[in-house]
Amino acid sequence: MSIAIFFDQWSPKRWTEALRKALPDTTIEIYPDITAPEEVTFALCWKPAEKVLVGFPNLKVVQSAGAGVDHITRTQTLSESMVLSRIVDEQLSEDMWEFLLAAVMTQLKNLPKYVDYQRQQTWKRQPYRGIQNTNIGILGLGVLGAYVAERFAELGFPVAGWSNSPKNITGVDSHHGEAGRQELLSRTDMLINLLPLTSATENILDKNLLGTLKKEAFLINVGRGPHLVEEDLIALLDSGHLSGTLLDVFRQEPLPESHPFWQHPKIQVTPHVASVTNIESAVTQIADNYMRFHDGRPLLHTVNIGKGY
């Protein structure tokens, strides 16, 4: 039994060092330098190369190095006998909440406009919104979405959330199904996308969904880049239906220099920084899951391979 690390975009050095320290008696290798592929039973992945896992016939566990698994399910062929797991970290939830709170409050108080006015040496006041009269809508009420929704509600925001199945979250008006989603969108001032990326949610942020939002609503996408139909977003911004957007995730990362998002006056771009995995706490979970697998115990934070979440 051995562990193979498949990182196509992150440097595996710190992860490997931390994992070898946590599991000193375990063989841990970095792809493509795998001595015996038939011995690999546990794979640690972040955006692995297309179909790379098919070369490991005895692979039993595929562990994501982050909270998402779409980078695995969309590029690999996983059998029903495999177990897929992800990282669930309280700090990830807190980091996401702090990022979104900053994004929402910055927009409510017009700070981006004042930055522009300063550059123009313009002294001009803008009307602003308050917490009590700003409706927050959240798509996706999983671990991150539920935490964020509850925290916004604690501050006094009217909060509604949408998910595939009913949820019971303190202070949050929970919706599910198509009718529930339409109701949420029709009264949302600021829409936050935290959905997992699946075949059902890809391209969900299109002209039909975004066009249902209240006029001059604001979009924050911290889910995944492929959730968003980019041309539809630009059209809705240019028409004035949406007042603006903050995008932290993109179909191609880094965002290409020629991409129109960089220069659009109503688009704010951040480089996928809303919530970043902490290596030390993640490795603790990964090592725990490996030992659970080794001992025949249930793994933590497993994902339904068919559903993708």
Secondary structure as UniProt FT lines:
FT   STRAND          2..7
FT   HELIX           13..22
FT   TURN            24..25
FT   STRAND          27..30
FT   TURN            31..32
FT   HELIX           37..39
FT   STRAND          40..46
FT   TURN            50..51
FT   HELIX           52..55
FT   TURN            57..58
FT   STRAND          61..64
FT   HELIX           70..73
FT   TURN            74..75
FT   TURN            80..81
FT   STRAND          83..85
FT   HELIX           90..108
FT   TURN            109..110
FT   HELIX           111..120
FT   TURN            132..133
FT   STRAND          136..139
FT   HELIX           143..154
FT   TURN            155..156
FT   STRAND          159..163
FT   TURN            170..171
FT   STRAND          172..176
FT   HELIX           177..186
FT   STRAND          190..193
FT   TURN            199..203
FT   HELIX           207..211
FT   TURN            215..216
FT   STRAND          217..221
FT   HELIX           225..227
FT   HELIX           230..239
FT   STRAND          242..247
FT   TURN            257..258
FT   HELIX           260..262
FT   TURN            265..266
FT   STRAND          267..269
FT   HELIX           279..295
FT   STRAND          302..303
FT   TURN            305..308
//
